[in-house]
Amino acid sequence: MKNKTTIIFCFLILLALIFANTYLSKTKPDPLTKLKLQYFSSNGSSRFLGQLNLWYWFANQNDWDNAAKFETNLDQIHFFKLNNQPQQLTQKINELQDKSNKDAQDYLLLAKIQSSLGQNREAVQSVIKAHQIDPIRPDLDQLFYSVTN
């Protein structure tokens, strides 16, 4: 009898935890839970938007492996990947560094990419080179003095 009572008590606690979890996830969900609920919606457009938002969430977290799981049927992500995925950015850096006649704009783009990859020293050097090429450009001049001071 005591064993049966213990099993019923554990079952009731487990049931209470499940209900509490369900209630809290519906009333106060975190952003990722909201996106997952949207993704599993029965409405087709909400499901597509949920898929796109989940992909964007993981991409912004720099979790490209999980983002790749949501890429099917998403044509809109190509531009974002080109400008944010580390492999794509490294490829852009290599292309810019291989370019023979770089202008100030090339060095600014190089600095932007290096900065987004956390290569801050290289980004400052790129800004300095851009300023050497075009020292009278006002936006470049302001950027140069903000990073060298």
N, C-alpha and C positions, 0 to 999 in steps of 0.2 A: 504494500500500500504506500509506503514511504517513497519507494522508487518511482511509482506512478505519479505521485504528487510533485516530485522533483522534475520529472519530465514535463508535466503540464505547466509548472512554474517557469521553466526555461523556455518553453514554447510561447508563453504569454509575454515574456520579456523580449524575445526575438520579434514577435508580432508588434509589440509596442515600438521597438526600434525601427522596424520597417515603416510603420505608419508615421513616426516622427520624421524620418528621413524623407519620405514622400512629401509630407506637408511642408517641410522646410525647403525642399528643392523646388516646389511649386510657388511658394510665397516669397522666398528670398534667395533666388538662385544667383550663383556667381556668373560672371560673363560667359565662361566656357559652357556652363550648364545651359544657359539661355540659348547659345548657339547650337548645342546638341539637340535641345528640344525643337528648335526651329528646323534643324536638318531632318529630324524624324517625323515631321509634320506630314499629314496625309494630303495636304494641299500641294500641288505640283510646283507652283511658283514659290511658295514658302520653302519648300524642300530645296529648290535650286538656290535660292538666296541663302539658306542655311549652309549649303555646301560651299558656296562662294565665301561666305563669312568665316566658316571654319578654316578654309584654306588660307584666307587672309590672316586669321588669328595665329595660326601656326607659322606662317611665313614671317610675320612681325616678331614672333618669339625666336626667330632664326632656327626653327625646328623644321627643316626642309624635308626630312624623311616622313614626318606625319603629314605635312602639307601635300606631299606627292600622292598620298592616299586619296585626296579629294580632287585631284586634277582632272579626272575624266569628265568630259563634256564641258569643260571650262575654257572657252577660247579667250576670255578677257585677261588671263593671267600672264600671257607672254610678255607684255610690256613691263609689268611689275617684276617678273623674274629677271629680265634683262638689266634692270636698274637696282636690284636688291640682293640677288643670290650671290653669295661669295665667289662661286666658281665663275659666274658671268662677269663679275666685277674684276676679278683677277685677269680674265681674258682681255677685258677692256684696257686694263693697265698695261698689259704686255703689248697690245696693239698701239697704244699711245707712246710707249717707250721706244718701240721699233720705228715709229714715224720719224723721218729724217728732218723735215723742216717744221718744227713745232712752233706755233704762235702762242701768244699769251692765253688765248681761249683754251688751247690744248692743255696748257699747264694748269689752268684753273679747273678744268674737268678732271685732270689727273689728281689734283689736290682734293677735290670733292670725293672722288672714289677712294683715295687713300684714307681720308678722314673717316668715311663710313666703314672702312675695314679696320679702323683702329690704328692705322699707321700714321700717327700724328706728326712725328718728326719728318717723315718723307713728305707729308702734306705741306708742312711749313716750308720745306725746301722748294717744293713746286710753286708755292705762292711767291717765294723770293725770286725764282727764275722768271715767273710771269711778270713780276714787277720790273725786273731788269729789262725785259723785252719792251714793255709798254708802261713807262713810269708816269705818264701824264693821264692815264685813264682813271677817273675819279673813284669808281667802285673798287678797282684793283688797288689804288693807292690807299684807300681806307682799310681794305682787308689786309694789306701788307703791314700797315702800322699797328693794326689790332693784333696780329699774330707775332710780330717781332718785339713788341713791348712787354 
